[in-house]
Amino acid sequence: MASHRPYSWARYWSKAGHDVTVVCAKYGPAFDDLECDLHGFQLIQVPWLPSFLEGMYRRENNSKQRQEPATVVRRCVNGVVKIATRTLSQLQQRYGVLFAQRFPDVFFMWRKLAYRQLVKHQSWDVVVSTNGPYATHLLAYDLKRTGRVKSWVADYRDLWTDHHVYNGMWPFTIYERWLERRVLRSADAASTISEPLADCLRQRNPGLCVRTIENGFEEADLDLLAPEPYFPDDGIVRIVYTGWIQAGVRDPSALFQAISMLEQELQAKQSTPSANLPLEIVTVGPVSEVVAGIARQFNVEKYVRQLGFKTRSECLRIQRDAHILLFLEYQSTEHKGLLSGKIFEYVFAGTEIWAIGKEADDSVARMLDTSNAGKHFSTDVAAIKHELAVVTANTTKRMQQPNAKYLSTFTRKNRAEAMLTLVEEVYTESVSNDGIAHC
């Protein structure tokens, strides 16, 4: 999801006649289903590991694939590696360190390698960096500081030191706060995905021009999908969630509780403990023990099916052909304005959306209401149960009539043009007397 925001900028800015260069990490086989048209702009892919470490990583993988006999030494090494990997994974998931979000970060070396690649090329008028990883901001800072670019716009898909999921690890957080303030003093402007996040950046960095540039969706992607329905026409209502579900971050408990209560009512009404609802909860993404555990807690495991990872085109078909799309709010009540890219995919799918989670985030609730794309239930189990009763009584998919004029604001082309306006303003100001962007 994160790649589509900068990709749309490169695509539409180059179509507008600008000379665009994209530098990114060299991606691996896990992302080979992201079919993007790379014509019209230059792409520089930089490995995120030095060559000698990448070679060691490749040899280790090849050794595993060959299933070589394990010696005593190798078994000991594998045991140590397994413990270290488990510990590292716990640190990554809890704090975001050694990941792509918080300091220390694995992309530190990528920043250095990328800079060495870029100094071989010509200078540029403007650099636009998008976080995360925050190493992109540090690379942009290096380019601005050494005169390789005239202007810099720092984009925040997610905030850095005020990240809504990863709090960072003390005492590194002290250094990070200082580092972010320091590098942003060199930025000519910043952008982010919603006004609440923009306000947070303004408070942290007084005097910095911060513009709200929302995420969006490429409507043409829907035209490329196979027309055949993804799900069988079997009278089952399918509620679909695509993405990650992590403990303490997103919680489907209110939905599962509502299903459990509705099933009990059905069984009492029919006087049979074996009566089932014509319902299936489908998740797409990494198989989650969190989901399985909550389903067991409310005794609704039979209604939950986790599909695992699917290609993006499959995900779009699944979203198009579901009865309901489930949007789980972030559990943190401290952060507002978390308009993830998922909500834009959802509203363009033409499928009814149910947002569930903490107290309704004004940004998500307002978007659902204005777009006429769905409902925000917060954690109102009774309201969820009522709607479940309605959709399972008549399993025909309810057709939505979205606000097309409102949604047109969030096409990738529209949002790329809005970002380009900011970039052009920043460059114009940089060659004027004061060199300061004005919002």
N, C-alpha and C positions, 0 to 999 in steps of 0.2 A: 504493500500500500504506500509506503513512504516514497518509493521511487517514482510514482506517477506524478507527484506534485512538481518536482524539478524537471522530469521528462517533458511534461506538457509545456513548461516554460521554454525549454530548448526547441521544442517542435514549433511552437507558434511564434516565438521571437525570430527564428530563422526564416519562417515563412513571411514575416513582416519585413525581411530584408536585412536583418542584423547578422553580424558575424559572431557565431556562438561556439564556444569551446566548453565541453563538459569534462570534468575530471571526477572520477569516482573510484571506489575500490573494485578490484577485479572480482567478479562474482563467480560462484562455483556452480556445480551441477544442480543444486537444490533450487536454483532460480532460472533454469533453462526453459521454463514454460512461459516466461515473460517475453512475448514476442513483440518487440518494439521496432518501429521504422526509424533507423538511425541515419537516414539521408538528410542532408541539409545542414548538419553541424558536425564539428569535430569531436571525437570521443577519445579521451585518454584514460585508460584503465591502469591503475597502479596496484600491485599486490599489497595486501595489508600486513604481510609478513616479509622479512628479508629473505633473500633467495636460499640461504643456508638452512633457515628454519622451515621454510616451505618444502625444501627437499627432504628434511627429516620427517615432516608430517606426511609427505607423500609416500616415503619408504615404509613408514609405520602402517599406513593404510594398506599398501600393497602386500605387506607381510601378513596382515590379518586376512586379506582376501585369499591369499594362497594357503592359509591355514597351516602354517609351518608347525612342526612338532615343537612343543614348548619345553625348553630346558628348565632346570631348576632356577637358573639366574633369570631367565625370561619370565618365569612365573612370579618370582619375587618383584621384578621390575613392574610387571603388569599389575600386581597387587598394590604397589606404591602409587602407580599412575591412577588406578581406580579410586583409591582413597583421596588423592589430590584432586582428581576431577570432580568427585562428589562434593568435596569441601569448596572448591572453586564455584561449582554450580550453585551451592547454597548462598555464597557471598554475592554472586551475580544476581540471583533472583531476589534477594532481600535488599541489597544496597545499590545494585547497578554498577558496581566497580568491576574492573577487568572485563567489561562487557562492551557496551557502545554508548553508555549514558553518563557515567560519573567517573571522577578521577580516583585512582589511576585507571587508565583506559588502554585497551589493546590497540587502538588506532593511533597511539602516540607515534609508533614507528611509521605508520602509513603517512602521517602528516609530513615527516621528514623526507620519505621517499617521493611523495607527491611534489614537494617543493623542488627537489632536485630535478624532477622531470619537467616542471613548468619553467624553470629558469633557462631551459634549453630553447624555449619558444619566445615569441615576441611578447611585448607588454600588452595590457588590455586597458580599456577605458573603465570598466566596472566589473567588480567581482561580486557575485551573490552566493553566499554560503547558507546552507540549510542544516539545522540541528535536529536530530542527532545522526551520527555522533558529533559531539562538540568539537572534535578535532577539525571539522570543516571550518569552524569559526577561527581556530588557531591558524589554520593554513591561510585563510583570507587575511588575517591580521599580519602574517608574515609577508604576504604579497603587497599589502598596503604600506607596511612599515619600510619595505625595501624599495618602494617606488615602482613595483611591477604593475600596479593598477592605480588609477586616479581616485576611484570611489569604491565604497564597500557598503552593501546592504546585507545585514545579518538577519536571516529568516529563522523563525522558530516554529517548527511543526509541533514540538513539545518544548516546554521551558527547560532550562539547564539546571541551575541550582535550586529552582523551585519546582522540580519535576513532581508530577502528581503520583507517581508510583515509586520511584527510586529516590530515597532520601539521602543517599550518599553515606559515607563512613567518616565519623570523627576520628582524627583531627583534620582529615583531608578536606572536609567541608569548609573549614576556615580558609584554607588556601584557595579552594574553588571560588568562593565568594569574591575574594580579592582578584583572582585571575579574570573572572567574567567582567567585573567592573573595569579592570585595566584594559582588556582588549576592546571592550565596547566603546571606550573613549575614542578609539580610532575609527569606529563605524560612522558612516554618514547618515544612516537610517537603519531601522529594523522593521520587520514585519512578523505577524503571527496570525493564527487561524481564527481568533475571536476577540471581541472587545474586552471581556474580562481578563484574558491573558495579556492583551495589549496594555491594560491599566497596570497590571503587575510589573511589566517591563518598564513602564514610565516611572513608577514609584521607585524601582531599584536604580534607575538610570536617569535622573533628572536632566532635562535638556535634550534627550535623545528623541528624535522624530520616530514614532512607532505607528505604523499603519496596519489596519486589519485587512488581510487578504485570505479569505476563507479557502478551504479545500473545495474540490469540485468533482465532477464525473464526466467522462468522455462518452457521450451518448452513442457514438458510432460503434463502440465496443459491443453494444447490445445487438446491433444489426448483424454481427458476425457469428452470433450463437446459433447452434443447431436448433431447428424449429421443433424437434420432437420433445414432448414433455419429459422432464427428468424423472418424475414420480409416476407410478401407475395410477390409473383411475379406479381406485379400490374403495372409495368411500371413507378413507382415513384422512383426518385433518392433520396437516403437518406444520408444526411451528419450528422454524429454522433459526439457528444462530451460527454465524460464521466468525471465527476468530478464536482468540485465546481466552480461557477462563482460569484465573489464578486465585488462590486463596487470599482473601482480604482485599482483592481488587474488584472482582465482579462476582455477584452472588445471585443465582437463580432460585433461591429458597422460596420467595413469595409465590412464584409460578408453581413450583413443585408442591407447595402446601395447598394451593388452590386446587390442583389436580387431585390430590389426595382427598380433600373435602368433597369435591364433586363426585368422585368415584364412590365414596361412602354413601352419599345421598342416592346415587343410582342403585347401589346394591340394596339399600334399605327399601327403596321404592319397588324394586323388582323382587324383593325377598330372596335374593340369591347372592352369595358371597363371591361368585365367579363372574359377575357382570363386569364387562370392560368398556371403557370409553373408546369411541372411534378416533383415537388421538395418538400422535407420535411426536416426540420432541427430538429433532435432529440437530446435532452439532457437527460443524465442520472445522477442523483444526486439530491441534495435538490432542490425543486422547487424554482426558483429564480425570485423575482420581478424585479431584474436588467435586466434579459433576457426579461421578458415581457415588461418592460418599453422601452427598446431599440427597440424591435419589433414594439411597437406602434408608436414610433418616426418615423420609416421608413415605417409604414403601411404594415408590412409583418407578422402580427400576425397569419394569416391563414396558414402560412408555418411552424410555430414553434409548436413542441409538446414536452412538458416536462414530462418525464416518472416517475420522482421521483426516490427513491432508488430502486436498484435491487441487487440481490446477485452477488457475484463476477463471478460465472459461467455464469450467464445471461449476465453480462457486457462483458465477453470475447466472447460470442456468438454474441452479438450485434456488437462488434468491428469487428469480423470476417465477418459478413454478411452485413455490411454497404457498400455503394458505395465509400464514402469518410470518413476519420476520421479527425475531426477538432482539431488542437492543438492551443490553445490560449497562446501566450507568456505573461509573466508577464509584466505589464505596466511600472514598474520601469526601467529607463535607466541607473541607477547607478550600477545595479547588473548584472554581466555576469556569464555564466557557470551554469545556473539553469537547469540542466539536470534531470528533475523530473522522478520518476519511470513510469509515464504515457507514456512518449515517447518510453520507452523500450517495454511496452505492445503493443503500437501501431505498432512499426516496425516489431514485430514478428507476428502481426495479418494477414499479407499478404494483407492488404487493403491500398489503396493510402492515403497518409497523406497530408493535407493542413495546414501549419502553418501560423497563422495570428496574427498580433499584432504590437508591437513597431518595431523599427529598428531591423533587423534580428540579433539575438544573434548568434555569430559565432559558439558556441557549438552546438546548435540545427540545424542551417543551414548546418553546415559541416556534421553532422550525417545523415541528410536527403539526402544530396548529395552523400555521400560515400556509404550509404546503398541502394541507388536507391529506396527509400521508398516514396518519395513525393517531394513537392515543398514548398518553403518559400516565401510568398507573402508580408511579412511585412504589410504595410497598403495601398498597391497599389490596389485601388478599381477597376481601369480599367482592370488590369490583372486578378483579381478575377472574374469580370463580363465576361471576355473573356472565362475563363475556365468553368464557369457556363453554358455559351451558348453551349460549346462543349459537356459537359456531359448531358445536358438536351435535346440536339438534338438527341443523341444516348444514350438511358438509360441503355444499357447493361454495366454491371460493367467492368471497365478496369482492367485487370489482371496485377499485378506487378511481376517483376523478380528481387527480392532483391539480394544483394550481400551476399551470404551465408557465404563466408569465413570471411567477416567483421563482420556479425552478430554473428558468433560463438564465437567471443571475449566476447560477452555480455550475454552468458548463465549464469544462477545462479551458476552452477558448476564452470565455469571458474573464475568468480569474487570471489567466495568463496575461491578458491585455491590461487588467488592473495592476498586476505586478510590474508590467513593462512601463506603465505610466509612472510608477514610483521610481523605477530605475532611471528613466529619462529625466525626471525632476532632480534626482540626486546628481546625475552627471552634469546637468545644466548648472546646478548650484556649485558644483566642484570647480567649474571653470570660471565662475563669477568671482566677485571680490571677497565675499565672506566665507565661501566654501562650506556653508552650513545648510542642510536641508530643512525646509520649513513645512510643517504639517498644517 
